[in-house]
Amino acid sequence: MNKSIIAAGLIAFTVIVGGCTSTGASPTITDETKVSTIKPGKSTTKDIEAAFGRPSNVEYMEKGEQVWSYQHVAMGPLAYVPFLNMTGNSGKESSLVIRFNNKGVVKEFRRGENRL
């Protein structure tokens, strides 16, 4: 019986530790130091791509403007445990949206976070 308890404990430990995942854009969009380098009126599409990589989504607006969106989702081990995943602490979705003018210069940007 002790062997089955130990085996169950090892399986549970493996599931919890191995249950951490992340998807989407690079987690650099959550790095305050990198985000603080974005300067409206100065930073360009090349600067942004060098800092954060390729965007998750690009929208082409009228007059040649572009909106780049980055999204990163990090799920913790609670995301895979029934009922505990409903506590609002099982993951975090981060987003960064940058609007460029028709010359490829940052016009404005915004960040957001959502607990899952």
N, C-alpha and C positions, 0 to 999 in steps of 0.2 A: 504494500500500500504506500509506503514511503517513496518508492520509485515513481509511482504514478503522480504523487503530489509534486515531486521535484520536476518531473517531465512537464506537468501542467504549468508550473511556475516558470520554467524555461521558455515554454511556448508563449506564455503571456508577456514575459519580458521582451522576447524577440518581436512580438507584434507591436508593443508599445514603443520600443526604441526604434524599430524599423518603420514605424507609422508616420514619421515626419516627412512631409513632401513639400515641394514648392513647384509652381508652374508659372509660365508667362515670362515677362521681361526680367532682365537681370535685377537682383535685389538692390542694385546701386540706386534705384529710384527712391529707396528709403534712406539713403545716406545723406544726411543734412549738409555735410560738407560739399558733396557733389552738387546737390540741388542749389546750394547758395552760389554756385558759379554761374548759374543762369542769369544773364543780365538782359532785360528787355531793352531793345534799341541797339544792342551790341552783339549778343551771341547769335551765331548763325546755325543753319542746319548741320553744317560740318562739325561745329563745336559740340552740338547736342548729340550727334551720332557718335562722336569720339568718346563722349562721357558716358552715354547710356546704351549705346548699341542701336540696332535697328528698332524702330517703333513696332508695337503690336498692331497698330492700325494707323493708316494715313487717310485723311479726308481732304479732298481738293475742293476748295471753296471758290466763290466768284471772285473775280479780279486777281486770280493767281495766288490767293492765300492758301495756306495749308494748315491743317490741324493734325499734330502727331499725338498719339495716345500710347502710353505705356501702362501695363497692368501686371502686377505681381501678386500671386496668391501663395501664402505659406500656411500649410496645415500642420498642426501639432498632433501629438498622439491621441488627444481626447477626441479628435475628429472621427476616430474609428471605434469609439466605445459607445454603444447604444445608450441613449438618454443623457450621458455626460456631454455629448457633442451638442446639446441644446443649451448649454450654459453661456454661450457667447464668448467662450475662451478657447475654442478649438482651432481657430485659425484667424488669419488677418489678410485682407485684400487691400493692397496699396495701388494708387493710380497717380499718374502724372500726365497732364494734358498741356501741350504747348502749341500756341498759335503763332504762325509765322506770317509776315507780310509777303507781298509779291516779289520781294528781293531776297527772301530766305532769311530774314532777320527776325528774331523773337519779338513778337508784339506783346504777348502776355502769356502767363502760365498759371496753373493751379495744381495743387496736390490734394489727395484725399485718402482717408483710411476708413476701413469698415471691419469691425470685428465680426467674425463668423461663428 
